[in-house]
Amino acid sequence: MGEICLGEKQGSGEAFQQKHVCVKKVTMANLLPTGYITFPNLFTSNNVCSVPTSFLLTGIPGLESFHIWFSIPFGSMYLVAVLGNVTILLVVRVERSLHQPMDFFLCMLAIVDLVLSTSTMPKLLVIFWFGACYIGLDACLTQMFFVHCFATIESGIFLAMAFDCYVAICDPLHHTSVLTHEVVGCLGLFVLLRGVLYIGPVPLMIHLRLSLYQTQIIAHSYCEHMAVVTLACGDTTVNNLYGMGIGFLILTLDSIAITASYVMIFRAVMGLETPEAKLKTLGTCGSHICAILVFYIPIAVSSLTHRFGHHVPPHIHILLANFYLLIPPFLNPVVYAVHSKQIRERLLHIVKAGAQPR
């Protein structure tokens, strides 16, 4: 193909000097939009290093022709996720019998799921429907913070719910005195602050340390941390180590603590005399176990595929990354509505009341 010349304006007023740099190979990365400042002498893999004001999200790379079809299941799941989690919040608010510690944790989980899914799905659907792939730099870093921060918060809420199950089963006489409303509120605040403190430096380090990028094209459907960092021209060692370290620390510590809680719970359950008592006791935490599996299994599969699946097509990585942000918000309301008798009865009462003729 022919050459493409990228210019840099220097000077002020009407007088300026125009410098040009010619790139032999024309790619999408060279087609820089308005708002880019190019640096002619900086090259990385034949690409001009630039200071971007926006990025371009590819959606599902390699499957662009199927975007409109992907929008049907993604849009449907997002709609169900929003309606389901809002319904959970409303039911717990109006039903006084659902003002127990586990119900408050469930409300926190519903809020986190709403934020987690809404931070990515609307933009993804816009990409699918209208091809509006551009996202501003600040918006990209904001999305990155919300995605990783609220995924961290959700993991912390599952840990708090595991502690609630442990106290309810292993020390039932002191459950109400240990997990008071104040304690539940403090646990929620601690989980929130932990997420903000752990993830806050992630976009901040990108903003302060990485200003030059090889290309504006992010081969992802949202501004995932590593997808952005790999585009940078400078030294990304600190960003890589911090991102991987925090991810490993959160998932490892939380999963170990949750596993330890359930080991002690199962030991207590096995000490009960009758099978009926064992099943009834385990049933109280059944929905929590299902929600944990729904959350951690997609993350584990996505992480393992990303680390070891070098021959896995890129669109599989992107789909898995979207699934672990969308499947938990989609399934959690269903899981808790099915397993919680009080929530299920309240929902049926609302449905019957709405169906009666006036």
C-alpha positions in Angstrom: 0.0 0.0 0.0 1.0 3.7 -0.2 2.5 5.9 2.4 0.6 7.9 5.0 2.0 11.0 6.5 1.2 12.1 10.0 2.0 15.7 11.0 2.8 17.6 14.1 2.1 21.3 14.5 4.6 23.3 16.5 4.6 27.0 17.4 1.8 29.4 18.2 -0.5 31.8 16.4 -0.8 31.6 12.6 2.9 30.8 12.1 3.8 27.2 12.8 6.2 24.6 11.4 4.7 21.4 9.9 6.7 18.2 10.4 5.8 15.0 8.6 6.6 11.4 9.2 5.8 8.7 6.7 4.8 5.2 7.7 5.1 2.6 5.0 2.5 0.1 6.3 -1.0 1.6 6.7 -3.0 0.0 9.5 -6.0 1.1 11.6 -3.5 2.1 14.3 -2.1 4.8 12.0 -5.5 6.4 11.3 -5.4 8.7 14.3 -8.5 10.9 15.0 -8.6 14.5 15.9 -7.1 15.2 19.3 -3.9 13.1 18.8 -0.4 14.7 19.2 2.1 12.6 17.2 5.8 12.3 18.0 7.6 11.6 14.8 10.8 10.2 16.3 9.1 7.6 18.6 8.3 4.2 17.0 7.3 0.9 18.5 6.7 -1.9 16.0 6.3 0.5 13.1 3.6 2.4 15.0 3.7 6.1 16.0 3.7 6.6 19.7 1.0 9.1 20.5 -0.8 10.9 23.4 -4.5 9.8 22.9 -7.6 11.6 23.9 -9.7 8.6 23.1 -9.5 4.9 22.4 -11.3 2.6 20.0 -13.0 -0.6 21.4 -13.3 -3.4 19.0 -16.2 -5.2 20.6 -15.7 -8.9 19.8 -12.6 -9.0 17.6 -12.9 -11.3 14.6 -16.6 -11.5 14.9 -17.7 -8.0 14.0 -20.1 -9.3 11.4 -22.0 -11.1 14.2 -22.2 -8.1 16.5 -25.9 -7.5 15.8 -26.7 -11.1 16.7 -24.6 -11.0 19.9 -26.6 -8.0 21.0 -29.7 -10.2 21.4 -28.5 -12.5 24.2 -26.3 -9.8 25.8 -29.1 -7.3 25.8 -31.6 -9.8 27.1 -29.3 -10.9 29.9 -28.6 -7.3 30.8 -32.3 -6.5 30.9 -33.0 -9.5 33.2 -30.1 -8.6 35.4 -31.3 -5.0 35.9 -35.0 -6.0 36.5 -34.0 -8.9 38.8 -31.6 -7.0 41.0 -34.0 -4.0 41.2 -36.8 -6.4 42.2 -34.6 -7.9 44.9 -33.9 -4.4 46.3 -37.6 -3.5 46.3 -38.7 -6.8 47.9 -36.2 -6.5 50.7 -37.2 -2.9 51.3 -40.9 -3.5 51.6 -40.8 -6.9 53.4 -39.9 -6.4 57.0 -39.2 -10.1 57.5 -36.3 -9.8 55.1 -34.4 -7.4 57.3 -31.9 -10.0 58.4 -28.0 -9.8 57.9 -28.0 -12.1 54.9 -30.8 -10.0 53.3 -28.8 -6.8 53.7 -25.7 -8.5 52.2 -28.0 -9.6 49.4 -29.0 -6.0 48.8 -25.3 -5.0 48.7 -24.7 -7.7 46.2 -27.6 -6.5 44.0 -26.3 -3.0 44.0 -22.8 -4.2 43.1 -24.2 -6.4 40.3 -26.1 -3.4 38.9 -23.0 -1.2 38.8 -20.8 -4.0 37.5 -23.1 -4.8 34.6 -24.0 -1.2 33.8 -20.4 -0.2 33.7 -19.8 -2.3 30.5 -23.1 -3.5 28.9 -24.6 -0.2 27.7 -21.3 0.7 25.9 -21.0 -2.8 24.5 -24.6 -2.7 23.2 -23.9 0.7 21.5 -20.9 -0.9 19.8 -23.1 -3.8 18.6 -25.9 -1.7 17.4 -24.3 1.5 16.1 -20.6 0.8 15.8 -19.9 3.6 18.2 -16.5 2.3 19.2 -14.8 5.4 20.5 -14.4 6.0 24.2 -12.7 9.0 25.8 -9.5 8.5 27.8 -11.0 9.7 31.0 -14.2 7.6 30.4 -12.0 4.6 29.7 -10.1 4.9 32.9 -13.3 5.5 34.8 -14.8 2.3 33.3 -11.7 0.4 34.2 -12.0 1.5 37.8 -15.6 0.6 38.2 -15.2 -2.8 36.5 -12.2 -3.9 38.7 -13.3 -2.1 41.8 -16.8 -3.6 42.0 -15.6 -7.1 41.0 -13.3 -6.8 44.1 -16.3 -5.5 46.2 -18.4 -8.5 45.0 -15.7 -10.9 46.1 -15.6 -9.2 49.5 -19.4 -9.4 49.9 -19.3 -13.1 49.3 -16.7 -13.4 52.0 -19.0 -11.4 54.4 -21.9 -13.7 53.5 -19.8 -16.8 54.2 -19.0 -15.3 57.6 -22.7 -14.8 58.2 -23.4 -18.4 57.3 -20.7 -19.6 59.6 -22.0 -17.7 62.6 -25.6 -18.7 61.8 -24.8 -22.4 61.7 -21.8 -22.8 64.1 -23.0 -20.3 66.7 -26.7 -19.8 66.2 -27.4 -18.5 69.7 -25.2 -15.5 69.2 -26.0 -14.8 65.6 -28.2 -11.8 66.2 -25.9 -10.3 68.8 -22.7 -10.8 66.7 -24.2 -9.6 63.3 -26.1 -6.5 64.4 -27.2 -3.9 61.8 -24.2 -1.8 62.8 -21.8 -4.7 62.3 -23.3 -5.5 58.9 -23.0 -1.8 57.9 -19.3 -1.7 59.0 -18.6 -4.9 57.0 -20.2 -3.4 53.9 -18.2 -0.2 54.4 -15.0 -2.1 54.9 -15.6 -4.1 51.7 -16.3 -0.9 49.8 -13.1 0.8 51.1 -11.0 -2.2 50.4 -12.1 -2.2 46.8 -11.5 1.5 46.3 -8.0 1.4 48.0 -6.9 -1.7 46.1 -8.2 -0.7 42.6 -7.8 3.1 42.9 -4.1 3.1 42.0 -4.7 1.0 38.8 -6.1 3.8 36.6 -4.1 6.4 38.5 -0.8 4.7 37.6 -1.9 4.5 34.0 -2.7 8.2 34.0 0.5 9.3 35.7 3.0 6.8 34.2 1.7 5.9 30.7 1.1 8.8 28.4 2.3 7.4 25.1 0.6 4.6 23.2 1.4 2.6 20.1 -2.2 2.6 19.0 -5.6 3.8 20.1 -7.3 0.4 19.3 -8.1 -1.7 22.4 -8.7 -5.3 21.2 -11.4 -5.7 23.8 -15.1 -4.9 24.4 -14.3 -2.7 27.5 -11.3 -1.0 29.1 -9.8 -3.9 30.8 -6.6 -3.1 32.7 -4.1 -5.4 30.8 -5.8 -4.7 27.4 -4.9 -1.0 27.9 -1.5 -1.4 29.5 -0.2 -3.6 26.6 -0.7 -0.7 24.2 1.7 1.6 26.1 5.1 2.6 24.7 6.8 3.1 28.1 7.9 0.7 30.8 4.8 -1.1 32.1 6.5 -3.4 34.6 5.0 -1.7 37.7 1.5 -1.6 36.2 1.7 -5.3 35.3 3.1 -6.4 38.6 0.5 -4.4 40.6 -2.4 -5.5 38.5 -1.5 -9.2 38.7 -0.5 -9.0 42.4 -3.8 -7.4 43.4 -5.8 -9.8 41.4 -4.0 -12.8 42.8 -4.2 -11.4 46.3 -7.9 -10.7 46.3 -9.0 -13.9 44.6 -6.6 -16.1 46.6 -7.3 -14.7 50.1 -11.0 -14.4 49.6 -11.4 -17.9 48.2 -9.2 -19.4 51.0 -11.3 -17.6 53.6 -14.6 -18.7 52.0 -13.4 -22.3 51.7 -12.3 -22.3 55.4 -15.7 -21.0 56.5 -17.5 -23.7 54.6 -15.1 -26.4 55.9 -16.1 -25.4 59.4 -19.8 -25.2 58.4 -19.7 -28.7 56.9 -18.0 -30.1 60.1 -20.8 -28.6 62.2 -23.5 -29.9 59.9 -22.0 -33.5 59.9 -22.3 -33.4 63.7 -26.1 -33.1 63.5 -28.1 -36.2 64.3 -30.7 -36.6 61.5 -30.3 -36.4 57.7 -33.3 -34.0 57.7 -31.5 -31.6 60.0 -28.4 -31.7 57.9 -30.3 -31.0 54.7 -32.3 -28.2 56.3 -29.1 -26.6 57.6 -27.2 -26.8 54.4 -30.3 -25.5 52.5 -29.9 -22.2 54.4 -26.6 -21.6 52.6 -27.4 -23.3 49.3 -28.1 -20.1 47.5 -24.9 -18.6 48.7 -22.9 -21.6 47.5 -24.5 -21.3 44.1 -23.8 -17.6 43.9 -20.2 -18.1 44.8 -19.8 -20.8 42.1 -21.5 -18.5 39.5 -19.0 -15.7 40.4 -15.7 -17.6 40.8 -16.0 -20.2 38.1 -16.2 -17.8 35.1 -13.3 -15.8 36.6 -11.2 -18.9 37.1 -12.0 -20.1 33.5 -11.2 -16.7 32.0 -8.0 -16.3 34.0 -6.7 -19.8 33.1 -7.6 -19.4 29.5 -5.8 -16.0 29.4 -2.7 -17.4 31.1 -2.3 -20.8 29.5 -4.6 -20.8 26.4 -2.1 -19.3 24.0 -3.8 -21.0 21.1 -7.3 -19.9 22.1 -8.8 -17.4 19.6 -9.0 -13.8 20.9 -12.8 -13.7 20.6 -13.0 -16.5 23.1 -11.0 -14.5 25.7 -13.2 -11.5 25.1 -16.4 -13.5 25.4 -15.2 -15.1 28.7 -14.3 -11.7 30.1 -17.8 -10.4 29.3 -19.4 -13.5 30.8 -17.9 -13.1 34.2 -19.2 -9.6 34.3 -22.7 -10.4 33.1 -23.5 -13.9 34.3 -23.4 -13.2 38.1 -25.7 -10.2 37.8 -28.0 -12.2 35.6 -28.1 -15.4 37.7 -27.8 -14.1 41.3 -31.5 -12.8 41.5 -32.7 -16.1 40.0 -30.6 -18.1 42.4 -31.8 -16.2 45.5 -35.4 -16.0 44.4 -35.5 -19.8 43.9 -33.7 -20.7 47.1 -35.2 -18.1 49.5 -38.7 -19.1 50.4 -39.5 -15.6 51.8 -38.3 -13.8 48.6 -40.1 -16.3 46.4 -43.4 -16.0 48.4 -43.2 -12.2 48.3 -42.6 -12.2 44.5 -45.5 -14.5 44.0 -47.7 -12.2 46.1 -46.7 -9.2 44.0 -47.4 -11.1 40.8 -50.8 -12.2 42.0 -51.7 -8.8 43.2 -50.8 -7.3 39.8 -52.7 -9.9 37.9 -56.0 -9.4 39.8 -58.6 -7.3 37.9 -59.4 -3.9 39.3 
